[in-house]
Amino acid sequence: MTSFDHLADDYRQHGLAGRVGFGEQPALLVIDFIKAYTTPGSPLYAAPGVPDAVRASQPVLAVARTAGIPIIYTTVAYAADGRDGGIFVQKVPALRQLTHDSPLIEIVDELHPQAGELVIEKKYASAFFGTHLAATLTALRIDTVIMVGCSTSGCIRASAVDGMQHGFRVIVPRECVGDRAPEPHLANLFDIDGKYGDVVSVAGVIRYLSRFCK
C-alpha cells in the first residue's frame, strides 16, 4: 500500500488513469543508469533506490536482448565549464560533475551496452529533448517505449511526458526505476500512471517481451 492508493479510484472516476497498453513494436530505453547514481561519494549517489532499480532491470535487459528489440541508453555529459547545461546545471549544480572525462558518466557495469546498442548523450532531463531519440524510434517503427532508469521524479518523468507527446506508448516497470527518496519516487509513479503512461510490474514487462523471443 502507498499513501496514494486512496486516490486511485478518484482518478479513474474523473477520467484519468486510462490504459495505453503494449503495442506491437517495442524498444527498451535505459535512462541515465550511470555510475554517478550508484557510486558512493558521488554528489548524485542515490541509494538504495537507484542500485535496487539497476538490479531489477537486469532481467528486463536480458530478455530484451534475447528478443532482439532495439535497446537505447542515455547518459549525461557537459563541458568542463558547464556552459552547455544552461539553467539546468544552475538549478542542479551537482550535474557539473558530469564532464566528458569523468567515469561518473559511464553506464553501470551491470547494464553495460553491447555492440549494436545505441548510447545517446543528453543535456537535460528528458531523453527526447535536444536529441535524435524520437526520430530514431520513428524510423524503427517503434510504438512502445519501455523505460527503466533514474530518477523517477526527474529524467523518467520528463521522458515519459515527452514520449507520450511524441505518440509512443510509454511503459514504466515500477521496480526498474529509482530515486533519491521514496516520496518523490512514489508520487511521480502515481502521476505517470495517471496521465502519461502505464506503470506496470517487471513481471508483466518480461511476459510481454518474451512474446518476441524466438
C-alpha positions in Angstrom: 0.0 0.0 0.0 1.1 3.6 -0.7 -0.2 6.9 0.5 -1.6 7.4 -3.0 -3.8 4.3 -3.1 -6.8 6.2 -1.8 -6.6 8.5 -4.9 -6.7 5.8 -7.5 -10.5 5.3 -7.6 -11.0 9.1 -7.6 -8.7 9.5 -10.6 -10.5 6.7 -12.5 -13.9 8.1 -11.7 -12.8 11.5 -13.1 -11.5 10.1 -16.3 -7.8 9.8 -15.6 -5.5 6.7 -15.5 -6.7 5.1 -18.7 -4.5 2.3 -20.1 -2.3 2.7 -23.2 -1.3 -1.0 -23.2 1.5 -2.6 -25.0 1.9 -2.2 -28.8 3.5 -4.3 -31.5 7.0 -2.8 -31.9 8.8 -2.2 -28.5 12.1 -0.7 -27.7 13.9 -0.6 -24.3 15.1 2.8 -23.2 17.7 2.7 -20.4 17.7 6.2 -18.9 20.8 7.5 -17.1 21.7 4.3 -15.3 25.2 5.8 -14.9 27.8 5.5 -12.2 27.1 8.9 -10.8 24.0 7.5 -9.2 25.5 4.2 -7.9 29.0 5.3 -6.7 29.3 6.1 -3.0 30.8 9.6 -2.6 29.3 10.9 -5.9 27.2 14.0 -5.2 24.4 12.3 -7.2 24.6 8.9 -5.3 21.0 7.7 -4.8 21.0 4.6 -2.7 19.1 2.3 -2.2 16.6 3.4 -4.8 18.8 3.5 -7.9 21.0 0.5 -7.2 17.9 -1.5 -6.4 16.4 -0.4 -9.8 19.6 -1.4 -11.6 19.3 -4.9 -10.2 15.7 -5.2 -11.1 16.4 -4.1 -14.7 19.0 -6.8 -15.4 16.4 -9.5 -16.3 14.5 -7.0 -18.4 17.6 -6.1 -20.4 18.4 -9.8 -20.7 15.1 -10.7 -22.2 15.1 -7.6 -24.4 18.4 -8.8 -25.9 17.1 -12.3 -26.5 14.0 -10.8 -28.1 16.2 -8.7 -30.4 14.3 -5.4 -29.8 16.1 -2.1 -30.1 17.9 -1.1 -26.9 18.9 2.6 -26.4 20.8 4.1 -23.5 21.2 7.7 -22.3 23.9 9.3 -20.4 24.5 12.9 -19.4 27.7 14.9 -20.0 28.7 18.6 -20.0 31.6 20.7 -21.0 34.0 21.4 -18.1 32.6 24.9 -17.7 29.0 23.7 -17.8 28.1 26.2 -20.5 26.1 23.6 -22.4 24.0 22.8 -19.4 22.1 26.1 -19.3 19.8 26.7 -16.4 19.7 23.0 -15.6 23.2 23.0 -14.1 22.4 26.2 -12.3 19.4 24.6 -10.7 21.3 21.3 -10.0 24.9 22.2 -9.5 25.9 18.6 -8.9 25.4 17.9 -12.6 28.6 19.9 -13.3 30.5 16.8 -12.1 29.3 15.0 -15.2 32.1 16.1 -17.6 33.2 14.1 -20.6 36.3 12.9 -18.9 34.5 11.7 -15.7 33.9 8.0 -15.1 30.7 9.0 -13.4 29.0 9.3 -16.9 29.7 5.7 -17.8 26.8 3.3 -17.9 26.8 1.0 -14.9 28.7 -2.3 -15.4 25.7 -4.4 -14.7 23.9 -3.0 -17.7 26.8 -2.1 -19.9 25.8 -1.6 -23.6 26.7 -4.3 -26.1 27.6 -3.9 -29.8 24.7 -2.6 -31.8 23.1 -0.9 -28.8 22.8 2.9 -29.1 24.0 5.4 -26.5 22.6 8.9 -26.7 24.2 11.8 -24.8 21.7 14.3 -23.4 21.9 17.6 -21.5 18.5 17.9 -19.9 16.0 15.8 -18.1 14.0 14.3 -21.0 15.7 11.7 -23.2 13.8 13.3 -26.1 14.7 17.0 -25.5 17.5 18.1 -27.9 18.3 14.6 -29.0 17.5 12.4 -32.1 15.7 9.8 -30.0 12.2 10.5 -31.3 13.4 10.4 -35.0 15.3 7.2 -34.3 12.3 5.4 -32.7 10.0 6.6 -35.5 12.4 5.4 -38.2 12.5 2.0 -36.4 8.6 2.0 -36.4 8.6 1.7 -32.6 5.2 2.2 -31.0 6.0 1.1 -27.4 8.8 2.5 -25.3 9.7 0.6 -22.1 11.5 3.0 -19.8 13.9 1.9 -17.0 16.4 4.2 -15.2 16.6 7.2 -12.9 15.5 9.3 -11.5 11.8 8.7 -11.3 10.9 12.3 -10.4 13.4 13.8 -12.9 14.5 12.1 -16.1 12.0 9.3 -16.1 9.0 11.6 -15.6 10.2 14.1 -18.2 10.9 11.3 -20.7 7.5 9.8 -20.0 5.8 13.1 -20.7 7.7 13.7 -23.9 7.4 10.1 -25.0 3.6 10.3 -24.8 3.6 13.7 -26.5 5.6 12.1 -29.4 3.0 9.5 -29.8 4.6 6.5 -28.1 3.0 4.0 -25.7 5.0 4.6 -22.5 5.5 1.6 -20.2 7.4 2.0 -16.9 8.1 -1.2 -14.9 7.9 0.2 -11.3 10.7 -1.9 -9.9 13.1 -0.7 -12.6 13.1 3.0 -11.8 14.6 4.6 -8.8 15.0 8.0 -7.0 16.9 9.6 -4.1 13.9 9.3 -1.7 10.7 7.3 -1.7 8.3 10.2 -1.5 9.1 11.8 -4.9 9.5 8.3 -6.4 6.0 7.2 -5.4 4.4 10.5 -6.2 5.8 10.5 -9.7 5.0 6.9 -10.4 1.4 7.7 -9.5 1.4 10.8 -11.7 3.0 9.0 -14.7 0.4 6.2 -14.4 -2.4 8.8 -14.1 -1.5 10.9 -17.1 1.4 9.8 -19.3 1.9 6.0 -19.5 1.3 2.7 -17.8 3.2 1.8 -14.6 3.3 -2.0 -14.5 5.2 -4.8 -12.8 8.5 -6.0 -14.1 7.0 -9.5 -14.4 4.4 -8.1 -16.8 7.1 -6.5 -19.0 9.1 -9.7 -19.1 6.0 -11.7 -20.1 5.3 -9.2 -22.9 8.9 -9.2 -24.2 9.0 -13.0 -24.1 6.5 -12.9 -26.9 9.3 -11.7 -29.2 11.8 -14.3 -28.2 12.4 -17.0 -30.8 
